[in-house]
């Protein structure tokens, strides 16, 4: 058993709640822009003073509608300014926010709003309102539904609170204490019904306060900014929302990731927080564009140089004189253009949700845009470990959140302790007792701690595959390497009880089209391409690269390319894009059998 901890850098208030942040900002930084809001295609600043006024107005409407302290209120929307506004308004009414993914089905909406006992729900679009309406008769506690777009729902909410005074709102905002629930975030649920994680105001103070203080150079008030494009129904998105408010620095919202490049160019954030797939797309898109322009070899040499340069930074002697010269040349030709795609002002990003991959980590640091990898769960209020800006160790998910403890149990499971942890699962004492045994949260992840307290995650306990030969295989290691290839959308390793390890692979539709054009197969269908010898050879190279990370007994011997995608809509991915392995295994049982025939 091994454990590591770091002293807290932020003193969690003995009492109080997250609305204190908004009041403090309005008092201490009244004219600082805490929000960048997109209005008619133009970013407009919302000062701390103005944000507090808007939060109060929305909170008055909730109070006038009968929302009481401790009541739960659903919030179903894409990532946008109003999400953050309503979140703080719900807290200012003394209530508890219950996020609902905007892609949720009526059945999922019914479960989350019903299980939490939500008395109201704010939705964004007509489709969301219709989905809630379809199950409203099965939600006896649900009294009000307000809509952001169309229908004038928020205008009605604001107007209805006109008779409520500022003093009444401020009194209500002070009701919740540090250990009271701030939000109930329902886990995506790779198996079974989602469980509601109760995160308190203390959880967010401990989490966001220590993140901001440890990464203070990335959170300089009046200088730094962050663009939020993650779903706010996910706990990582909430971290990206609350931490900038605590700093405070300017926060912008992007509802559609398809427009991310344009939004980065216009908002020009100094900090980006995303998931590995975003950074993979940036790399793969840049490489594909270079190849289309006849500059593929130059890009590949530049990428190799960036990686070599980054690796050299970790050696006692540092980069050689010759490497520095090559680096300087490629910085003008390639790296500066890539940084411009990322907004042109940023030097750092924080990545979480899945492993980034060592090679990609070195590539981004090598081009002058360091991606700090972290690790966390809904139950840990997002990050429970992250790489510090001044002591990054690529290939790990960093050191513990200051003020918390990470322990590796005898069986390799990662255990957590600290004020940032959740209070328990809503209405589920049995699951709470199992997860928080002996005062430690049992993550279900397998990992190691090095002598400096840097954590590496090697897999999930429940996902470990045991082959017929008795070899234990952690699928995440090889899956992440294979999925890093531009042509691969998803990869799932199989082989439990089988003679060897195999894999199911889906193709990235965007890059498949490019590959087909470049290889003279534009008119070929997906069904034809998945049997094409050249494409199979390309995927085999991706598999070979993945196999290089594991032993021979753990390596993928055979793979099958599927003709469809793993998506949330198909039921194969959770809203946070995690594989539902049992569903995939059931739906593609014939494809798995084909791997082991003959």
RAVENVEN-V930772 format. One record per residue. N is the residue number from 0. OMEGA is omega in whole degrees, -180 to 180 (NA if undefined). D_CENTER is the distance of its C-alpha to the mean C-alpha in whole Angstrom. Layout:
# RAVENVEN-V930772
n=N omega=OMEGA d_center=D_CENTER
n=N omega=OMEGA d_center=D_CENTER
This chain:
# RAVENVEN-V930772
n=0 omega=-179 d_center=29
n=1 omega=177 d_center=28
n=2 omega=-178 d_center=26
n=3 omega=178 d_center=25
n=4 omega=175 d_center=24
n=5 omega=180 d_center=24
n=6 omega=179 d_center=26
n=7 omega=176 d_center=24
n=8 omega=-178 d_center=24
n=9 omega=179 d_center=23
n=10 omega=180 d_center=26
n=11 omega=180 d_center=24
n=12 omega=179 d_center=27
n=13 omega=178 d_center=29
n=14 omega=-177 d_center=29
n=15 omega=-177 d_center=27
n=16 omega=-172 d_center=24
n=17 omega=176 d_center=21
n=18 omega=178 d_center=24
n=19 omega=-180 d_center=26
n=20 omega=-177 d_center=23
n=21 omega=178 d_center=24
n=22 omega=179 d_center=28
n=23 omega=-180 d_center=28
n=24 omega=-179 d_center=26
n=25 omega=180 d_center=29
n=26 omega=-174 d_center=32
n=27 omega=-177 d_center=31
n=28 omega=-171 d_center=29
n=29 omega=-175 d_center=30
n=30 omega=177 d_center=30
n=31 omega=178 d_center=27
n=32 omega=179 d_center=25
n=33 omega=179 d_center=22
n=34 omega=166 d_center=20
n=35 omega=-173 d_center=21
n=36 omega=180 d_center=22
n=37 omega=179 d_center=22
n=38 omega=-179 d_center=26
n=39 omega=175 d_center=28
n=40 omega=-178 d_center=26
n=41 omega=177 d_center=26
n=42 omega=178 d_center=24
n=43 omega=-179 d_center=26
n=44 omega=170 d_center=25
n=45 omega=-178 d_center=25
n=46 omega=179 d_center=27
n=47 omega=179 d_center=26
n=48 omega=-178 d_center=29
n=49 omega=179 d_center=29
n=50 omega=178 d_center=25
n=51 omega=-180 d_center=27
n=52 omega=180 d_center=30
n=53 omega=178 d_center=27
n=54 omega=-180 d_center=26
n=55 omega=-178 d_center=29
n=56 omega=179 d_center=30
n=57 omega=179 d_center=28
n=58 omega=178 d_center=28
n=59 omega=179 d_center=32
n=60 omega=179 d_center=31
n=61 omega=180 d_center=29
n=62 omega=180 d_center=32
n=63 omega=180 d_center=35
n=64 omega=176 d_center=33
n=65 omega=177 d_center=34
n=66 omega=-176 d_center=30
n=67 omega=176 d_center=31
n=68 omega=180 d_center=30
n=69 omega=177 d_center=27
n=70 omega=176 d_center=27
n=71 omega=179 d_center=24
n=72 omega=180 d_center=23
n=73 omega=178 d_center=20
n=74 omega=-173 d_center=18
n=75 omega=-175 d_center=17
n=76 omega=169 d_center=16
n=77 omega=-180 d_center=14
n=78 omega=-178 d_center=13
n=79 omega=-177 d_center=16
n=80 omega=-176 d_center=18
n=81 omega=178 d_center=20
n=82 omega=-179 d_center=17
n=83 omega=179 d_center=17
n=84 omega=-177 d_center=20
n=85 omega=178 d_center=21
n=86 omega=180 d_center=18
n=87 omega=177 d_center=21
n=88 omega=178 d_center=24
n=89 omega=178 d_center=23
n=90 omega=-179 d_center=23
n=91 omega=174 d_center=26
n=92 omega=-180 d_center=28
n=93 omega=-175 d_center=27
n=94 omega=-174 d_center=25
n=95 omega=-179 d_center=22
n=96 omega=176 d_center=19
n=97 omega=-178 d_center=18
n=98 omega=175 d_center=15
n=99 omega=178 d_center=15
n=100 omega=-177 d_center=13
n=101 omega=177 d_center=15
n=102 omega=-174 d_center=16
n=103 omega=177 d_center=17
n=104 omega=176 d_center=21
n=105 omega=179 d_center=24
n=106 omega=179 d_center=24
n=107 omega=178 d_center=20
n=108 omega=179 d_center=21
n=109 omega=-178 d_center=24
n=110 omega=-175 d_center=23
n=111 omega=-180 d_center=20
n=112 omega=179 d_center=23
n=113 omega=-178 d_center=26
n=114 omega=-180 d_center=24
n=115 omega=-178 d_center=23
n=116 omega=-177 d_center=27
n=117 omega=180 d_center=25
n=118 omega=179 d_center=28
n=119 omega=179 d_center=26
n=120 omega=173 d_center=24
n=121 omega=179 d_center=22
n=122 omega=-177 d_center=22
n=123 omega=-168 d_center=21
n=124 omega=177 d_center=23
n=125 omega=-178 d_center=26
n=126 omega=178 d_center=24
n=127 omega=180 d_center=22
n=128 omega=180 d_center=26
n=129 omega=180 d_center=27
n=130 omega=178 d_center=25
n=131 omega=-180 d_center=25
n=132 omega=-178 d_center=29
n=133 omega=-180 d_center=30
n=134 omega=-175 d_center=29
n=135 omega=-177 d_center=30
n=136 omega=178 d_center=33
n=137 omega=-179 d_center=31
n=138 omega=-174 d_center=30
n=139 omega=-178 d_center=33
n=140 omega=-174 d_center=31
n=141 omega=-177 d_center=29
n=142 omega=-173 d_center=32
n=143 omega=172 d_center=30
n=144 omega=179 d_center=28
n=145 omega=-176 d_center=27
n=146 omega=-178 d_center=26
n=147 omega=-178 d_center=24
n=148 omega=177 d_center=25
n=149 omega=176 d_center=29
n=150 omega=177 d_center=31
n=151 omega=-176 d_center=31
n=152 omega=-179 d_center=29
n=153 omega=176 d_center=28
n=154 omega=178 d_center=31
n=155 omega=180 d_center=33
n=156 omega=180 d_center=31
n=157 omega=-177 d_center=32
n=158 omega=-176 d_center=35
n=159 omega=-178 d_center=36
n=160 omega=-175 d_center=35
n=161 omega=-177 d_center=38
n=162 omega=-180 d_center=40
n=163 omega=-176 d_center=37
n=164 omega=175 d_center=38
n=165 omega=-179 d_center=35
n=166 omega=179 d_center=37
n=167 omega=178 d_center=36
n=168 omega=-178 d_center=32
n=169 omega=176 d_center=32
n=170 omega=180 d_center=34
n=171 omega=-179 d_center=32
n=172 omega=-177 d_center=29
n=173 omega=-176 d_center=30
n=174 omega=-176 d_center=31
n=175 omega=179 d_center=27
n=176 omega=-173 d_center=28
n=177 omega=-177 d_center=25
n=178 omega=175 d_center=25
n=179 omega=-180 d_center=25
n=180 omega=172 d_center=22
n=181 omega=-176 d_center=20
n=182 omega=171 d_center=17
n=183 omega=-178 d_center=17
n=184 omega=-178 d_center=14
n=185 omega=180 d_center=15
n=186 omega=-176 d_center=13
n=187 omega=177 d_center=12
n=188 omega=176 d_center=15
n=189 omega=173 d_center=16
n=190 omega=176 d_center=20
n=191 omega=180 d_center=21
n=192 omega=176 d_center=21
n=193 omega=177 d_center=17
n=194 omega=-179 d_center=18
n=195 omega=178 d_center=18
n=196 omega=180 d_center=16
n=197 omega=178 d_center=18
n=198 omega=-176 d_center=17
n=199 omega=174 d_center=20
n=200 omega=177 d_center=20
n=201 omega=179 d_center=21
n=202 omega=-178 d_center=18
n=203 omega=177 d_center=16
n=204 omega=-179 d_center=19
n=205 omega=-179 d_center=19
n=206 omega=-171 d_center=15
n=207 omega=179 d_center=15
n=208 omega=-179 d_center=19
n=209 omega=175 d_center=19
n=210 omega=-179 d_center=15
n=211 omega=-177 d_center=17
n=212 omega=180 d_center=21
n=213 omega=180 d_center=20
n=214 omega=-173 d_center=18
n=215 omega=178 d_center=21
n=216 omega=179 d_center=22
n=217 omega=-176 d_center=18
n=218 omega=-179 d_center=19
n=219 omega=-179 d_center=23
n=220 omega=179 d_center=24
n=221 omega=-179 d_center=26
n=222 omega=-171 d_center=24
n=223 omega=178 d_center=21
n=224 omega=-180 d_center=18
n=225 omega=178 d_center=14
n=226 omega=-176 d_center=13
n=227 omega=177 d_center=10
n=228 omega=176 d_center=9
n=229 omega=177 d_center=6
n=230 omega=-178 d_center=8
n=231 omega=173 d_center=9
n=232 omega=178 d_center=10
n=233 omega=-174 d_center=7
n=234 omega=178 d_center=7
n=235 omega=177 d_center=5
n=236 omega=179 d_center=6
n=237 omega=175 d_center=9
n=238 omega=-179 d_center=9
n=239 omega=178 d_center=9
n=240 omega=-172 d_center=12
n=241 omega=-177 d_center=14
n=242 omega=177 d_center=14
n=243 omega=178 d_center=16
n=244 omega=-179 d_center=18
n=245 omega=-173 d_center=19
n=246 omega=-14 d_center=20
n=247 omega=170 d_center=21
n=248 omega=-175 d_center=20
n=249 omega=-180 d_center=19
n=250 omega=174 d_center=16
n=251 omega=-177 d_center=16
n=252 omega=175 d_center=14
n=253 omega=-177 d_center=14
n=254 omega=-175 d_center=14
n=255 omega=-176 d_center=15
n=256 omega=178 d_center=13
n=257 omega=-180 d_center=16
n=258 omega=-171 d_center=18
n=259 omega=-178 d_center=15
n=260 omega=179 d_center=18
n=261 omega=-179 d_center=21
n=262 omega=176 d_center=18
n=263 omega=-179 d_center=18
n=264 omega=-177 d_center=21
n=265 omega=-179 d_center=22
n=266 omega=179 d_center=20
n=267 omega=-179 d_center=20
n=268 omega=173 d_center=18
n=269 omega=-177 d_center=18
n=270 omega=176 d_center=15
n=271 omega=173 d_center=11
n=272 omega=-176 d_center=8
n=273 omega=178 d_center=6
n=274 omega=-176 d_center=5
n=275 omega=-177 d_center=9
n=276 omega=178 d_center=10
n=277 omega=-178 d_center=10
n=278 omega=174 d_center=12
n=279 omega=-179 d_center=14
n=280 omega=179 d_center=15
n=281 omega=180 d_center=16
n=282 omega=-176 d_center=18
n=283 omega=179 d_center=20
n=284 omega=179 d_center=21
n=285 omega=180 d_center=22
n=286 omega=179 d_center=24
n=287 omega=179 d_center=25
n=288 omega=179 d_center=27
n=289 omega=179 d_center=29
n=290 omega=179 d_center=30
n=291 omega=180 d_center=31
n=292 omega=-180 d_center=33
n=293 omega=-178 d_center=35
n=294 omega=-177 d_center=33
n=295 omega=-179 d_center=31
n=296 omega=178 d_center=33
n=297 omega=180 d_center=32
n=298 omega=-178 d_center=29
n=299 omega=177 d_center=29
n=300 omega=178 d_center=31
n=301 omega=179 d_center=29
n=302 omega=179 d_center=26
n=303 omega=179 d_center=28
n=304 omega=179 d_center=29
n=305 omega=-180 d_center=26
n=306 omega=179 d_center=25
n=307 omega=180 d_center=28
n=308 omega=180 d_center=28
n=309 omega=179 d_center=25
n=310 omega=-179 d_center=26
n=311 omega=178 d_center=30
n=312 omega=-179 d_center=28
n=313 omega=179 d_center=28
n=314 omega=-179 d_center=31
n=315 omega=-176 d_center=34
n=316 omega=-179 d_center=36
n=317 omega=-179 d_center=33
n=318 omega=179 d_center=33
n=319 omega=179 d_center=37
n=320 omega=180 d_center=39
n=321 omega=179 d_center=39
n=322 omega=178 d_center=35
n=323 omega=179 d_center=34
n=324 omega=178 d_center=37
n=325 omega=-179 d_center=35
n=326 omega=-178 d_center=32
n=327 omega=179 d_center=33
n=328 omega=-178 d_center=34
n=329 omega=178 d_center=31
n=330 omega=179 d_center=30
n=331 omega=-174 d_center=32
n=332 omega=-169 d_center=32
n=333 omega=-169 d_center=28
n=334 omega=-179 d_center=26
n=335 omega=179 d_center=26
n=336 omega=177 d_center=26
n=337 omega=178 d_center=22
n=338 omega=178 d_center=22
n=339 omega=177 d_center=23
n=340 omega=-179 d_center=21
n=341 omega=176 d_center=18
n=342 omega=175 d_center=20
n=343 omega=-178 d_center=23
n=344 omega=-172 d_center=22
n=345 omega=173 d_center=19
n=346 omega=-175 d_center=19
n=347 omega=170 d_center=16
n=348 omega=174 d_center=12
n=349 omega=-177 d_center=10
n=350 omega=177 d_center=8
n=351 omega=178 d_center=6
n=352 omega=179 d_center=5
n=353 omega=179 d_center=8
n=354 omega=-180 d_center=11
n=355 omega=-175 d_center=12
n=356 omega=-174 d_center=16
n=357 omega=-177 d_center=18
n=358 omega=180 d_center=20
n=359 omega=177 d_center=17
n=360 omega=178 d_center=17
n=361 omega=179 d_center=21
n=362 omega=-176 d_center=21
n=363 omega=177 d_center=18
n=364 omega=-180 d_center=20
n=365 omega=180 d_center=23
n=366 omega=178 d_center=23
n=367 omega=178 d_center=22
n=368 omega=-172 d_center=19
n=369 omega=177 d_center=17
n=370 omega=-179 d_center=14
n=371 omega=-177 d_center=13
n=372 omega=178 d_center=11
n=373 omega=-177 d_center=10
n=374 omega=176 d_center=10
n=375 omega=-180 d_center=10
n=376 omega=176 d_center=10
n=377 omega=-177 d_center=10
n=378 omega=179 d_center=14
n=379 omega=178 d_center=13
n=380 omega=-178 d_center=12
n=381 omega=-168 d_center=8
n=382 omega=171 d_center=10
n=383 omega=173 d_center=13
n=384 omega=176 d_center=14
n=385 omega=179 d_center=13
n=386 omega=177 d_center=16
n=387 omega=-176 d_center=18
n=388 omega=-174 d_center=19
n=389 omega=-180 d_center=23
n=390 omega=-179 d_center=22
n=391 omega=173 d_center=20
n=392 omega=-176 d_center=20
n=393 omega=-176 d_center=19
n=394 omega=175 d_center=18
n=395 omega=176 d_center=17
n=396 omega=171 d_center=14
n=397 omega=-178 d_center=16
n=398 omega=-179 d_center=18
n=399 omega=170 d_center=18
n=400 omega=178 d_center=17
n=401 omega=-178 d_center=20
n=402 omega=180 d_center=22
n=403 omega=-179 d_center=21
n=404 omega=172 d_center=22
n=405 omega=179 d_center=21
n=406 omega=173 d_center=23
n=407 omega=-179 d_center=24
n=408 omega=-178 d_center=26
n=409 omega=180 d_center=29
n=410 omega=177 d_center=27
n=411 omega=-178 d_center=25
n=412 omega=178 d_center=22
n=413 omega=178 d_center=20
n=414 omega=-175 d_center=21
n=415 omega=175 d_center=20
n=416 omega=178 d_center=22
n=417 omega=-177 d_center=21
n=418 omega=-178 d_center=21
n=419 omega=-175 d_center=17
n=420 omega=180 d_center=17
n=421 omega=-179 d_center=18
n=422 omega=-179 d_center=21
n=423 omega=177 d_center=21
n=424 omega=-177 d_center=21
n=425 omega=177 d_center=22
n=426 omega=-178 d_center=26
n=427 omega=-176 d_center=25
n=428 omega=-179 d_center=27
n=429 omega=180 d_center=28
n=430 omega=179 d_center=24
n=431 omega=-179 d_center=24
n=432 omega=180 d_center=27
n=433 omega=-176 d_center=25
n=434 omega=-177 d_center=22
n=435 omega=-179 d_center=23
n=436 omega=176 d_center=27
n=437 omega=177 d_center=29
n=438 omega=178 d_center=26
n=439 omega=176 d_center=24
n=440 omega=180 d_center=20
n=441 omega=-171 d_center=21
n=442 omega=-173 d_center=17
n=443 omega=178 d_center=18
n=444 omega=176 d_center=17
n=445 omega=-178 d_center=20
n=446 omega=178 d_center=20
n=447 omega=174 d_center=22
n=448 omega=177 d_center=23
n=449 omega=-174 d_center=25
n=450 omega=179 d_center=28
n=451 omega=178 d_center=26
n=452 omega=177 d_center=23
n=453 omega=-175 d_center=20
n=454 omega=171 d_center=18
n=455 omega=179 d_center=18
n=456 omega=-176 d_center=16
n=457 omega=178 d_center=19
n=458 omega=177 d_center=18
n=459 omega=180 d_center=18
n=460 omega=-176 d_center=21
n=461 omega=-178 d_center=21
n=462 omega=-180 d_center=20
n=463 omega=178 d_center=23
n=464 omega=176 d_center=26
n=465 omega=-178 d_center=29
n=466 omega=179 d_center=32
n=467 omega=179 d_center=35
n=468 omega=177 d_center=36
n=469 omega=-180 d_center=34
n=470 omega=176 d_center=32
n=471 omega=-176 d_center=28
n=472 omega=174 d_center=25
n=473 omega=-172 d_center=22
n=474 omega=-173 d_center=20
n=475 omega=-176 d_center=17
n=476 omega=-177 d_center=19
n=477 omega=179 d_center=21
n=478 omega=-178 d_center=18
n=479 omega=179 d_center=16
n=480 omega=-179 d_center=19
n=481 omega=-177 d_center=20
n=482 omega=179 d_center=17
n=483 omega=179 d_center=17
n=484 omega=-175 d_center=20
n=485 omega=-176 d_center=20
n=486 omega=-175 d_center=22
n=487 omega=175 d_center=20
n=488 omega=180 d_center=17
n=489 omega=178 d_center=17
n=490 omega=175 d_center=19
n=491 omega=179 d_center=20
n=492 omega=178 d_center=23
n=493 omega=178 d_center=25
n=494 omega=-180 d_center=29
n=495 omega=-179 d_center=29
n=496 omega=-178 d_center=33
n=497 omega=-177 d_center=33
n=498 omega=179 d_center=35
n=499 omega=-178 d_center=33
n=500 omega=176 d_center=29
n=501 omega=-179 d_center=28
n=502 omega=169 d_center=25
n=503 omega=-176 d_center=24
n=504 omega=170 d_center=23
n=505 omega=-174 d_center=22
n=506 omega=176 d_center=22
n=507 omega=-173 d_center=20
n=508 omega=180 d_center=22
n=509 omega=-176 d_center=22
n=510 omega=175 d_center=23
n=511 omega=178 d_center=26
n=512 omega=179 d_center=28
n=513 omega=-179 d_center=28
n=514 omega=-179 d_center=29
n=515 omega=179 d_center=31
n=516 omega=-177 d_center=33
n=517 omega=-176 d_center=33
n=518 omega=175 d_center=35
n=519 omega=-177 d_center=37
n=520 omega=-173 d_center=36
n=521 omega=-175 d_center=35
n=522 omega=-177 d_center=36
n=523 omega=178 d_center=35
n=524 omega=178 d_center=33
n=525 omega=180 d_center=30
n=526 omega=179 d_center=33
n=527 omega=-177 d_center=35
n=528 omega=-177 d_center=32
n=529 omega=175 d_center=31
n=530 omega=-177 d_center=34
n=531 omega=-177 d_center=35
n=532 omega=-179 d_center=36
n=533 omega=179 d_center=35
n=534 omega=177 d_center=31
n=535 omega=179 d_center=31
n=536 omega=179 d_center=32
n=537 omega=178 d_center=29
n=538 omega=178 d_center=27
n=539 omega=178 d_center=29
n=540 omega=176 d_center=29
n=541 omega=178 d_center=25
n=542 omega=178 d_center=26
n=543 omega=178 d_center=28
n=544 omega=176 d_center=26
n=545 omega=-180 d_center=23
n=546 omega=-179 d_center=27
n=547 omega=-177 d_center=27
n=548 omega=-174 d_center=25
n=549 omega=178 d_center=26
n=550 omega=-179 d_center=30
n=551 omega=-179 d_center=32
n=552 omega=-179 d_center=32
n=553 omega=-173 d_center=28
n=554 omega=178 d_center=28
n=555 omega=-180 d_center=28
n=556 omega=-178 d_center=32
n=557 omega=178 d_center=31
n=558 omega=176 d_center=29
n=559 omega=175 d_center=29
n=560 omega=-178 d_center=27
n=561 omega=-179 d_center=26
n=562 omega=180 d_center=27
n=563 omega=-177 d_center=25
n=564 omega=166 d_center=21
n=565 omega=180 d_center=18
n=566 omega=175 d_center=17
n=567 omega=-179 d_center=15
n=568 omega=180 d_center=19
n=569 omega=179 d_center=21
n=570 omega=-177 d_center=19
n=571 omega=177 d_center=18
n=572 omega=172 d_center=14
n=573 omega=176 d_center=12
n=574 omega=177 d_center=10
n=575 omega=172 d_center=7
n=576 omega=173 d_center=9
n=577 omega=-180 d_center=11
n=578 omega=169 d_center=15
n=579 omega=-169 d_center=17
n=580 omega=-179 d_center=20
n=581 omega=179 d_center=22
n=582 omega=179 d_center=22
n=583 omega=-179 d_center=22
n=584 omega=180 d_center=25
n=585 omega=-175 d_center=27
n=586 omega=-178 d_center=27
n=587 omega=-179 d_center=27
n=588 omega=-180 d_center=30
n=589 omega=178 d_center=33
n=590 omega=178 d_center=30
n=591 omega=178 d_center=30
n=592 omega=-179 d_center=34
n=593 omega=178 d_center=34
n=594 omega=-173 d_center=33
n=595 omega=176 d_center=35
n=596 omega=172 d_center=38
n=597 omega=NA d_center=41
